[in-house]
Amino acid sequence: MAEESITLSIAEESKLTEGWRVKVSLGEQHWTADLREQMGPEEQDRLRWSLEDHALKSPFETEKCEQSLKELEEYRIKLFESLQFRKHLPELDRKMRVVIEISEGKLDSGFQQISWEVLEDPSLWSEHEDETRNIEVRRMYATKPIKDYKFFGSFSILYVVARPWQDRDTFIDHRLISRSLVQTLDKASPSSVQVNLEIVRPGTWPALVDHLESSRVLNGRGYYDLVHFDMHGSVEEEGEQQR
């Protein structure tokens, strides 16, 4: 038996001086809400630190982490209340799944910088501590098909994958990215531009040089529109330069 669910859609209507006006939809029901960015630069930097650096670099800075956690808890409550869910939603069955779809915001409005995932906290949706609920936030982006512009009749991609098989502990399957790329190309419409995909094997520097030299002989210079490197890497400093 399929799990019963409802889908809430949230889309940006306009950019305000200190936030956004959004449209919330549940089927034929709609309402608008004004949101403000509740986190300033310091709070955002502290949140990034707690998620990315605390455990690995500063595990004993618990006070700073607890401050960030408190700020995040206040943030999720204010965001939930601003969206007026309790006012407009009917009483939900505790087993009902809630899907929240966040539509792509307008260009440069910063709409997607809102930490929408905090809405997945079940405690926001119920006053009963023992009640559990499945809440899922999805960020929705409009796909833009590649059109066959008059400027070029095809698009050439060179894919370079160098994932050392000997390093079994940190090995990442080379098909993880290439499979997604091929599946995306397979789904392209007949009217899309023709895409030529070539893969360098083995993924070594000499093999890449040989492939580029062979391509230059066959196709001339500037044949590839995109070169994608899929490999382990790091930034190293040499004096005042980085490589």
C-alpha positions in Angstrom: 0.0 0.0 0.0 1.4 3.4 -1.1 2.2 5.9 1.7 -0.3 8.8 1.7 1.4 12.1 1.1 0.9 15.8 0.4 3.1 18.0 -1.7 3.7 21.6 -0.8 5.3 23.9 -3.4 7.2 27.0 -2.5 8.2 29.5 -5.3 9.7 33.0 -5.2 7.3 35.7 -6.3 9.5 38.8 -5.7 12.7 40.0 -4.0 12.1 42.3 -1.1 14.5 44.7 0.5 15.5 42.2 3.2 14.1 39.0 2.0 11.6 37.4 -0.4 7.9 37.1 -1.0 7.0 33.5 -1.8 3.9 31.7 -3.0 3.0 28.5 -1.1 0.7 26.0 -2.9 -1.1 22.9 -1.8 -3.1 21.7 -4.8 -5.6 24.4 -5.6 -4.9 26.2 -2.3 -2.4 29.1 -2.4 -1.1 31.8 0.0 1.8 34.2 0.1 4.3 34.8 2.8 7.2 37.2 3.4 10.5 35.7 4.4 13.5 37.4 5.9 17.1 36.1 5.9 17.4 35.4 9.6 21.1 34.6 9.6 23.7 37.4 9.2 27.2 36.8 7.9 28.6 35.8 11.3 25.9 33.3 11.9 26.2 31.8 8.4 30.0 31.6 8.8 29.6 29.9 12.1 27.1 27.4 10.6 29.5 26.6 7.8 32.3 26.0 10.3 30.1 23.7 12.5 29.2 21.6 9.5 32.5 21.5 7.7 35.4 22.2 10.1 34.2 21.4 13.7 34.6 17.6 13.7 37.8 17.4 11.8 39.7 20.6 12.7 38.3 21.9 16.0 36.5 19.1 17.9 37.0 20.8 21.3 35.4 24.1 20.4 32.1 22.8 21.7 30.9 26.3 22.9 31.0 27.7 19.4 29.3 24.6 18.0 26.5 24.9 20.6 26.0 28.5 19.8 25.6 27.6 16.1 23.2 24.9 17.0 21.0 27.3 19.0 21.1 29.8 16.1 20.0 27.0 13.7 17.1 26.0 16.0 15.9 29.6 16.2 16.3 29.8 12.4 14.1 26.8 11.6 11.3 27.9 14.0 11.2 31.4 12.4 11.2 30.0 8.9 8.4 27.5 9.7 6.3 30.2 11.3 6.9 32.7 8.4 5.5 30.1 6.0 2.2 30.0 7.9 1.8 26.3 7.7 -0.3 25.9 10.9 -2.7 28.6 9.7 -3.4 27.2 6.3 -2.8 23.4 6.6 -5.5 21.0 7.8 -4.7 18.7 10.7 -2.3 16.1 9.2 -2.4 12.4 10.0 0.8 11.5 11.8 1.5 8.8 9.1 1.1 11.2 6.2 4.3 12.0 4.3 5.0 15.7 3.5 7.0 16.6 0.4 8.2 20.3 0.1 9.3 21.3 -3.3 11.4 24.5 -3.6 11.3 25.9 -7.1 14.3 27.5 -8.6 14.6 31.2 -7.6 15.1 34.2 -9.9 18.6 34.9 -11.1 20.8 36.5 -8.4 18.0 36.8 -5.9 19.7 34.5 -3.4 16.5 32.6 -2.9 18.2 29.2 -2.8 20.5 30.3 0.0 17.7 29.8 2.5 18.4 26.6 4.5 15.2 24.9 3.5 16.4 21.5 4.7 15.7 22.6 8.4 12.0 22.1 7.6 12.6 18.3 7.6 12.7 18.4 11.4 9.5 16.5 12.5 9.2 18.5 15.7 8.1 21.5 13.8 5.1 19.8 12.4 3.6 18.4 15.6 3.1 19.5 19.2 3.4 15.8 20.4 6.9 14.7 21.1 6.2 11.0 20.3 4.7 11.8 16.9 6.9 10.9 13.9 6.5 12.1 10.4 8.4 11.8 7.2 9.3 15.2 5.8 11.3 15.6 2.6 12.6 18.8 1.1 13.4 18.8 -2.6 15.1 21.7 -4.5 13.6 21.8 -8.0 15.6 23.3 -10.9 14.2 23.8 -14.4 16.1 21.8 -17.0 17.2 23.8 -20.0 17.7 21.7 -23.1 20.8 22.3 -25.3 19.5 23.8 -28.5 21.2 23.3 -31.9 22.4 26.9 -32.3 23.7 28.1 -35.6 27.1 28.8 -34.0 27.9 25.1 -33.8 26.5 21.9 -35.0 28.0 19.7 -32.3 29.5 19.8 -28.8 32.6 17.7 -28.0 33.4 16.5 -24.5 36.7 14.9 -23.5 36.3 12.9 -20.2 39.5 12.2 -18.3 39.1 9.8 -15.3 42.0 8.9 -13.1 40.9 6.8 -10.1 43.7 4.6 -8.9 42.4 1.1 -8.4 45.4 0.2 -6.1 44.1 2.6 -3.4 41.2 0.3 -2.3 40.4 2.3 0.9 39.6 5.5 -0.9 38.8 4.1 -4.3 35.8 5.7 -6.1 34.3 3.8 -9.0 35.2 5.6 -12.3 31.6 4.9 -13.5 30.1 7.0 -10.8 30.3 10.2 -12.9 30.6 8.8 -16.4 27.4 6.8 -16.0 25.4 9.9 -15.0 26.9 11.8 -17.9 26.0 9.1 -20.5 22.5 8.8 -19.1 22.0 12.5 -19.4 23.1 12.4 -23.0 20.8 9.5 -23.7 17.8 11.5 -22.5 18.5 14.4 -24.8 15.8 15.2 -27.3 16.3 14.6 -31.0 16.4 18.4 -31.5 19.3 18.8 -29.1 22.8 19.5 -30.4 24.9 16.4 -31.2 27.3 15.6 -28.4 30.5 13.7 -29.0 31.9 12.1 -25.9 35.4 10.7 -25.8 37.1 9.0 -22.7 40.8 8.9 -22.1 42.0 5.4 -21.1 44.0 4.9 -19.1 43.7 8.1 -17.1 47.4 9.0 -17.2 49.1 12.2 -18.2 50.9 10.5 -21.2 47.7 9.0 -22.4 46.0 12.5 -22.2 48.8 14.0 -24.2 48.7 11.3 -26.8 44.9 11.6 -27.1 45.1 15.4 -27.6 47.9 15.1 -30.2 45.9 12.4 -32.1 42.8 14.6 -32.0 44.7 17.6 -33.3 45.8 15.6 -36.3 42.3 14.4 -37.1 40.1 17.4 -36.1 42.4 20.4 -35.8 43.0 22.7 -32.8 40.2 23.6 -30.5 38.1 20.6 -31.2 36.9 20.0 -27.6 34.3 22.3 -26.1 34.6 20.8 -22.6 37.3 18.8 -20.9 36.1 17.2 -17.6 38.7 15.9 -15.2 37.5 13.2 -12.7 40.3 12.4 -10.3 41.8 13.0 -6.8 43.5 16.3 -6.4 44.8 18.8 -4.0 46.0 22.4 -3.9 49.7 22.7 -3.1 51.6 25.9 -2.3 55.0 26.7 -3.7 56.2 30.0 -2.3 53.6 32.6 -3.4 52.1 30.3 -6.0 49.5 27.6 -5.9 49.2 24.6 -8.1 
